[in-house]
Amino acid sequence: MAGIDLSVNISGVEFKNPLIVASGPPTLSPQHVLKCIRAGAAGAVTKTITYDVTQQVQPKPRMLVVNPEDALRSRFYSFYSIDLMSEYKPELWLRQIREVKKEAKAYMGVIIASIAGRTFEEWEKLARLVEEAGADMVELNLSCPHLEKGGLMGRAVSSSPEKVSEVVKTVSRATSLPIIGKLTPHGANPVELARIMVSSGVSALVSTARFQGLIVDLETMQPTSWGGFGGYGGPWQTPISVGWTAHIAMERLGVPIIGSGGVSKWEDAVQLILVGASAVQMCTAIMINGLKTIPEMLGGIEKWMANKGFRSIADFSGISLGKIVPLERLERRKRFQIYIDAEKCVKCGVCIRVCPYGALGESPASIPEPDQEKCDNCGLCLSICPRRAIRFEKEFDRR
């Protein structure tokens, strides 16, 4: 749309819009990275490059969509997988990034190399390698949910602030590229990790990666599919990611934040930017709905900006932070009366069943008559009514 500028600057690197494809199957090779950029993404993060051979060989099967019907209809679902790191050796990435770099640049695309080392020496070597290959930025995989104990990569290292700090410092000494630290929300405090990473030298943060989960088949009584733990994410995670992003943004750490975790539609991206993100990463939505997701999301963001009168991403990044009400200031007074629209109500009885205070009677045989004294203004009936037949209206403030 005319007059709308979607571009953002992250640590000195220009992105033509705020959408970045996260490290994962959509970026499993340099050619896949290029496809994402051709589809309209401002940047793409390579599948994590590592020397660890056990991380290069993928389990089979390794992906499971929970509630697939909902996934195909753009509703809530979960994505469960044990997809590991890049299957390609670092030297292959070195050669192929060089080959696709020129075309990526023609599309104004940013190539971000995700790396993970088992030793400080490997972290250093990988950082030098991806800079030599022509990557624009480097992302540190300090968040992979599959790694639990020991080691210097993935979620395992995040349990040790000292090791996290040393990894960041090692990479900082090895490369002049802007460094992005990816945060885990699982078993660690992302805010504390963010502080450590920034004080040690990262140029930007990703908030956040997936959780680890386990699904057990009730028929066999064994873990489903591949038989072990897996990464667990999906649209349900967005409010958690928005929450952590807001907490980190309120710390004013002085580096850009890239929102991530559950982003599946343009509304998710806008929420993350409203609480302080400069850009967003997405992966699962592209796996489920294809690369068409990218232009669809950009169109939604642009239209929303036009409707709100915003001309740039910076115009609304972080403006919701000052509107977050802390616990001690939450409204405790009862200020509303509940009303039921007789024309919309179908006497399904849902509101009667869920009301903890018995304020809507006991029988769904007729339209409920709210007991205003019993009603606690909790809002449960209002939010769950399938016909949107319930509303709250302000009443006289009875201090």
N, C-alpha and C positions, 0 to 999 in steps of 0.2 A: 504493500500500500504506500502511496506517495506520502513522504514526510515521516515515515516510520523507520528508525534506525535500529536494527537488531544487533549490531556489532557490540562486542565487549572486548576489553583488554584484560588479560590475565597474566600478571607478572611480566609485563612487557611484550607479550605475544598477542597479536591481533586475531580475534575470531570473528568471522562474518556474522555469526548468530550465536545464541547461547546453548545450542544442542551439540553434545559430544557423545559419541558412541563409546560405551564403557568396554573395558577389557573383557573378552568372552568369545563365544563361538562366532558372533558376527564379525569379529576381527581376527580370526584364526590365522590369517596369512596377510602379507602385504597387499595382495590382490583384493582380499576381502575389505581391508582398510580402505582401499581406493573406491570400492563399490559404495561404501557408506558415505564417503565424501562426495562422490558423484550424485548420490541421492539427495544431497543437500546439507548433510551434517557439517558443522564448522570444523570438527576435528574428530579423531578416533584414536582410542587407546589400544595398542596391540595386545593380543593375548600375552600373558606374562612370559617373558623370555628368561630362561634359566638353563644352567648346566646340569641340573638334577634330572638324571635319566628316569627316575621313578615318577617324576612329575610330567614327563614327556609322553608317557604311554597311557592312553585313556582307558578307564574301565568300560566294560561293555556288558549290559546297558548302563547308562549313567544319568538319564534324564527322565523326569516324571512330572507331568502336569496334573495337579490336584484340582478337580472340578473343571475338566476340559471344556464342557459345554459353556460354562461361564467365561472361560478364557476366550473362546471364539466369538462370544457376544460382547466382548469388552466390559465384562463385569468382574467382580472380585474372584480371584483364583490364587493359587500358590504354585510356585515353580520350585521343584526339588531336584537337586542334581549333585553329582560329584565330578563335575567337569574340572579337570586339573589345568595345568599350565600349558604353554605352547608345545606342540608336538615337533616343532622345527628347532634345529640346533641354532644357537646364537649366530654362528657364522653365516647360515643361510639368510637370517634376518638382515645381517650386515649387507649382504649383496643385494637382496631384493628391495630393501628400503631405498637404497640408492636408485634402483631402477624405477620405482613408482614415485619418487620424490618430485620429479619434474611435473608430472601430470597432476599430482595432488596440489602443487603450488599453483597450477593454472586454474584450479577450482577454488583457490584461496583456502585450501584445506590444511589443517594442522595435524602433524603426526606426533603422537605421544607414545613413547616406548615404556611399557610396563616391564620392570625387571625384578628379579628375586635371586639373591645369592645365599649359598649355604655358609659361606665364610665372608669375613670382611674383604678378603682378597678378591673373591668372586664379585661382590658388590662393586668394588672398584673397577674390576675388569669389564663388567657389563656396562657400567656407566660410560667408560671410555669408548666401548664398542658402539653403543647406540648413538653417541655424539658423532663418531667417525662416520656412521652410516647415514647421517643427515637428519636424524630425528629433531623435532623442534623443542620438545620437552621430555622429561623423564618422570615416570610415576613409580613410586616405591610400593611394592606389594607387601604391606605390613598388615594385611587384613584377611587373606584367604581363609575361609572358615574350616577348610579341611585339615589344616596344620594345627595341632594342639599342644605338642610337648617339645621343648628343646628347640634347637636350631635358630637361625637368624632370619627367617622369612615367614610371611603370612601371619596369621593370628598368634602363632606360637611366640614370636618375639615380642609381641605387644604386652606380654605380662611382665616384661623387664624394661622399665624406663631407661635404665642405663644402656641397654643394648639398642633400644630404639634410637636413642640419642647418638650412639656411636655409628650406627648404620647411616643416619642422615649426614653426620659429619664426614664419614668416609666417602660417601657419594659426592658431597659438596666439594671435597678436595680433588675429586677425580674428574669433574666435569664443570663446564661453564654454563651448561643448560639450566633453565629454570627447573626446580625440583618440586614435584607434587607428592604430598604424603597422603596415602589413603587410609582412612580410619576404620577400625572395627567397632561395631556396637556390641559385640559379644564378649563378655568376660572382662571388659575393661571400661574405663570411663573415657569416652571420646574427647571430652573437654580437657582432661589431664593429658591425654595423648597429644592433642592439638597443641597445647602449651609447650610440651617437650619438643615436638617436631619443629615448631616455629623458632624456639630458642636455639635449636641445633642447626637451623639453616634452610628449612623448606621455604619455597616461594609461594605455595598454595596448598590447600587442603581439599580432600574429597570426603564429604559427610553424607552417607556412610556406606559400608559394604553390607553383605548379607549375614544372616545368622546361621548357626549350625542346627540341624534338626534330625529327627529320626521318626520314620513312619513304620509301624508294625502291622503286618497283615494278620487279621483276626482268624482267618481260616487256617493258615499254616503256623501261626504264632511265631513267625520269624520276621526280621526286618524285610521290608518289601524290596522288590526289584534287585538291585545289586547287592543287597544284604548288609549294608552298613550305614554309617552316618552320612549326611549330605548337606550341602548348602541349601538354605530355605529362605525364599524371598517372594516377592510379588506385590501387587497393588496394595495389599493390606499393610505393607511396611511403610507406606508413604507418610502417615502421621508421625511415626517414630522418627523417620529421617528428617521431617520438618522440625520436630521437637529438638533433636540434637543439633541441627543446623542453627536454629534460633539460639540455643544455649552457647554454641561456639561463637556465633556472630556477636552476642552480647559481651563476650570477653574482649572485643576490640583488639585482636591480636596483630592487626596490621597486614594481613595477607588475604588474598581472595579466597572465597569458599566456593567449591563446586558441589552442588547438591546431588545426591544420588541415593538409590535404595527404594525401589517400588515405583519409579516414574513410568507411567503407562499412558498418560494423556496430557494434553497441554495444560489442563488445570493443575496437575501435579507440579509441572515445571514452574508455573506462575506462583504457586504457594511457596516453593523453595526460594524463589527470587525475592518474594515479599518479605521473607524472614532473614534476608541477608546474603543469599547466594548470588554469585555473579553469572553463573552458568549451571547447567545440569548435565549429568551423565545418565544414559539409559542403555539397557541391554535386552532384558527379557521381553519387553514389548515388541522389539524388532524381531526377536526369535519367533514370537507367536503370530504377529500380524504382518511381518515383512518390512522392507525398507520404505514402503509407502507411508509408514508411521511417521517418518521424519518430516516430509512436507506437510502432512496433516497437522502435526503438532506446531510447526512453525506458523501455519496459517491461523491456527487457533490463538496462538500467542499474539500474533500481529493484529488480529481482529479485536481481541480483548483490549490491547493497548489503544487502538483507535477509539474504541467505545469509551474508554476511561480518560482519553485525552493525553496519554503518555506518548512521547516521541522517541524515547530511548530506554534501554534496559535500566540505565542508571537512575532514571526518573522514579522508578518504583522499587528498586532493590533496597530491601531493609526497612521499608516504611511501616511495616506491621509490627516491628519490634517494640516501638514505643506504645503500642496498643495492647500489649500482653499484660493482663491483670495478674499480679502476684497473689499467691494463696491468701495472705493476710488481708488483702483488700477485696476479696470476692464478696458479692452481695449475699447477705444472709437473711434479709427481710423478705417476707412473703408479699409480693406486690401485684400479683395477677389473679384474674378469675378465669376459669376454664369454660369454654363454650363448645357445644357440639352442633354442627350444621346438619339439621334434619334431612336436608335434600341430598347430602352426600353420604350420610351414615347408612350402612347396609346391615346393621345389627350383627356384625360378625363376632362380637364379643372379645376381640383381641384386647381392647383397652381395659375391659373389666378384668381379664385374666392377669394382665401384667401390673396393674396398679398395686403397689405395696401397701397403700393406705386405705384401700376399700372405698375410695371416693367416687366410684362410678357404679356402685350397686353390685348385685350378685347375678342377675339374669340377663342374658343377651336377647331375650324375647322381645324387648322393646328398646327404643332409643334411650341410652343411659341419661340419667338426670344427675349431673355432677353435684356432689356435696361440697360446697365451697369451703366449709370449715375443715373438712377432712383433707382436702387437697393440699399437698405440700409444695406445689409448684416445681416438682422435680423434673418435669418435662418428658418422662418416659412415654406416656400415652401419646403425646403430641408427635414424638419422633417416630413411633412405630405404626401409627394408624395407616393402614394400606390405602385408604380413600382420601387421606388428608382432610378428614372431616372435623378435626379438633384444632382449636386455636386458643391462644392465650390473649387476653386483652387486659390492659393496665386498669387497675382499680385505684380507688383513693388510697394514698400512702398512709397506712395506719401505723404510725411510729410507735 
